[in-house]
Amino acid sequence: MDVEQAAQARSAVSIFMRAEVLAARLEAMARAEPEVGNLWRSELALAEAVASAGLEGIRISEGDLLPRIARNGGQQADPTGAELALSLIRVLKAPGDPLKQPVPSLRRFERAAGTGRGPGLGTQDDAEEQPPDDAEIETLFAGLGPGDMPILTAARAAAGYALLSRRANPIIERLVFMAVESALRGRAMAGIETEDVLRGLSGRVDAHWVSPPALALSHQRFLPWSPGSETGLMDLGSGLTRVLEAELGRFALSRDWLRRGREAARGRGGRSRMADAVQAFGTAPVLSSALLAEAIGVSIRTALTLLDELTDLGLLREITHRRTARIWAVPGIGARLAARPPRRSGLQRHKVIPPVGLRDSARPRSREQREAALQAMERAFAELDGALGRTSALLIDTKRAPKGGG
């Protein structure tokens, strides 16, 4: 290894160690405070779904989703894009465990992202664009499990799926990334979406992921998603480091909301149901009056009174402002959903496409070429994984060493 290669290796180790440490910190915080973690992940799922669609040139914003729920009509966005984002949110909130159920999980991801296949994304009409078969999917996840570094292992799985599918749909690759990371960080249900009349905006999160790949690549500027390339992997690691640093602060905002809500409830009389209402929004951060009434067992009138009180306290935001189909949300999500969609007249679709060399190398034509490319990718990931493992072991040994020598 020459000097330049050694410097690149050290840089890669530094980037991914930093990302893994930040992610582990957020994971521990969410595990210690599950109600706060649920609020935080609910907002992050919304932002990641929209960002993932955006990386493929699909013009959509968080503010475009509300008309699909409230049926306001008059939205500028392509309704297919809004439906795609809502579908992605539902999967992100309940990704299941692809390590234990790889084939059902991947087929579910493919169905969820099916509407995302636009120009340049590939279609399954072409014989070369058929999805990986069951055996290939089983092999892809074989050997992954507890003890693996979540972010790097998730990137490896996403890159492997990219090779097997010939980059047919990068949105699915990012779902693979988040589902694998979630499975490595904790046990979840089998990807069962709870019934939600608000199409995924309400309801509890059953996931353990903390690292949003699309947000990492669109945080300050758009970068191509290419986890199987050295450049793409470094861009992902650097982007996740920046995003996770910001998410530490946003987690604190979710914690503060829950604290203020509980304090407000303690100041009410003994018969007040405000504490129950706060708990309901902590579990399902977007609700209508009917959903709140059902959740805490009160009348619609009582629910409306509670909603007005919580809104006056700044704990909720009404996001539809209609006499019918009224919907409230916690402030963070409410600000995203109620935001006026950007003016799009005269704008061109923005598609982020990997450089030609990366696309060609990621789309081997024959099964033999795909297997060879997969083996080469595995060797590259193994080298980085080994370097990270050695660094981690060194840090642990350093911490255990007695101070002062002798």
Secondary structure, DSSP 8 states (H G I E B T S, - for coil): --HHHHHHHHHHHHHHHHHHHHHHHHHHHHHHSHHHHHHHHHHHHHHHHHHHHHHTT----GGGHHHHHHT-----S-HHHHHHHHHHHHHHHS---TTTSHHHHHHHHHHHTGGG--TTT--TTSGGG----HHHHHHHHTT--TTS-HHHHHHHHHHHHHHHHTTS-HHHHHHHHHHHHHHHH----SS-----TTTTSSS---------HHHHTSSSS-----TTSHHHHHHHHHHHHHHHHHHHHHHHHHHHHHHHHHHHHHTS-TT--HHHHHHHHHHSSEEEHHHHHHHHT--HHHHHHHHHHHHHTTS-EE-S-SSSS-EEE-HHHHHHHHS-----TT---------HHHHHHT--SSHHHHHHHHHHHHHHHHHHHHHHHHHHHHHHHHHHS-TT--
